[in-house]
Amino acid sequence: MILRINEQGHRGISEFEGYSAIEMESILYEPFEKNSPIQLLKMSKAEYNNVPILNQIKYFLKLIEREGELRLTAKGFLPRKIVFEIYNQKFLKEVEEGVGRIYRETDLIHVNLTRILSQLSGIVKKRNNK
């Protein structure tokens, strides 16, 4: 009986995109362990340079360095001038197709994501709405 349970745990399940119950447990609770189906691969510098969101974040960080600090809006978002400057670099052209008028950071989800990722990673800090 124990063998049958173990066999079921290793069988792929369509609702789990073909992963087994054991693999799903590993993904959920130990995603970066040695036996996890998820493995991070090291890329070359050239490959990193071809990742649009990383290039956009690097550009954003250079803007902060250039300005010294960025004063955020009352709600804590990037000012329009900075949003337009990032947008005009066209790092994520595919995402920008069909974008209507741009009034604020949240009109461009990839610019919003750039600020959020920079903050969550600890690369930048928000203090006194700057």
C-alpha positions in Angstrom: 0.0 0.0 0.0 2.8 2.5 0.8 4.3 1.9 -2.6 1.1 2.8 -4.4 0.9 6.2 -2.5 4.5 7.0 -3.4 3.8 6.2 -7.0 0.8 8.5 -7.0 2.9 11.3 -5.5 5.3 11.0 -8.4 2.7 11.0 -11.2 2.2 14.2 -13.2 -1.1 16.0 -12.6 -2.6 18.0 -15.5 -4.0 20.7 -13.0 -0.4 21.2 -11.9 0.9 21.7 -15.5 2.3 18.2 -15.4 4.1 18.5 -12.1 3.5 15.7 -9.6 2.2 16.4 -6.1 5.7 15.9 -4.7 7.1 18.4 -7.2 4.4 20.9 -6.4 5.1 20.6 -2.7 8.8 21.3 -3.4 7.9 24.3 -5.6 5.6 25.8 -2.9 7.7 25.1 0.2 11.3 24.7 -0.9 11.5 26.4 -4.4 15.3 26.9 -4.5 16.5 23.7 -2.9 18.8 21.3 -4.8 16.1 18.8 -5.8 13.4 21.4 -6.7 12.1 21.4 -10.3 12.9 25.2 -10.2 16.5 25.9 -10.9 18.0 29.4 -11.4 20.5 29.5 -14.3 23.5 31.8 -14.3 23.5 33.9 -17.5 26.3 35.7 -19.2 26.7 39.4 -19.1 25.5 39.6 -22.7 22.4 37.7 -21.8 21.6 40.0 -18.9 22.1 43.0 -21.2 19.2 41.6 -23.4 16.7 41.5 -20.5 14.5 44.6 -21.1 13.2 45.0 -17.5 16.7 44.8 -16.1 17.9 47.5 -18.6 14.9 49.6 -17.6 15.8 49.3 -13.9 19.4 50.2 -14.6 18.3 53.3 -16.5 16.0 54.2 -13.6 18.9 53.9 -11.2 21.0 56.1 -13.4 18.2 58.7 -13.3 18.2 58.7 -9.5 22.0 59.0 -9.5 21.8 61.9 -12.0 19.1 63.7 -10.0 20.5 62.8 -6.6 17.0 62.0 -5.4 13.6 61.9 -6.9 10.7 63.7 -5.2 7.6 61.5 -5.5 4.0 62.5 -5.9 1.8 62.9 -2.9 0.6 59.3 -3.4 4.2 58.0 -3.6 4.5 57.6 -7.3 7.2 58.7 -9.8 6.7 62.2 -11.2 5.4 62.4 -14.8 8.7 63.8 -16.1 10.5 60.7 -14.9 7.7 58.4 -16.2 8.0 60.0 -19.7 11.8 59.8 -19.6 11.7 56.0 -18.9 8.8 55.4 -21.3 10.7 57.2 -24.1 13.6 54.8 -23.8 11.3 52.1 -25.3 12.8 49.2 -23.3 9.6 47.3 -23.4 8.1 48.2 -26.8 5.7 45.2 -26.8 4.2 46.2 -23.5 3.7 49.8 -24.6 1.8 49.0 -27.8 -1.8 50.2 -27.4 -1.0 52.4 -24.4 -3.3 55.4 -24.5 -2.6 58.7 -22.8 -0.1 58.7 -20.0 -0.9 60.8 -17.0 0.9 59.0 -14.2 3.2 56.1 -13.3 0.3 53.6 -13.0 -0.7 54.2 -16.6 2.5 52.2 -17.6 2.6 49.0 -15.6 6.2 48.3 -16.5 7.3 51.7 -15.2 5.3 51.0 -12.0 6.9 47.5 -11.8 10.4 49.1 -12.2 9.9 51.3 -9.2 8.3 48.5 -7.1 11.1 46.0 -7.9 13.8 48.6 -7.1 12.2 49.3 -3.7 11.5 45.6 -2.8 15.0 44.6 -3.7 16.4 47.3 -1.4 18.4 49.0 -4.2 16.4 52.2 -3.5 14.7 53.4 -0.3 11.8 55.7 0.0 12.2 58.4 2.7 10.1 61.6 3.2 8.3 61.0 -0.1 11.6 61.0 -1.9 
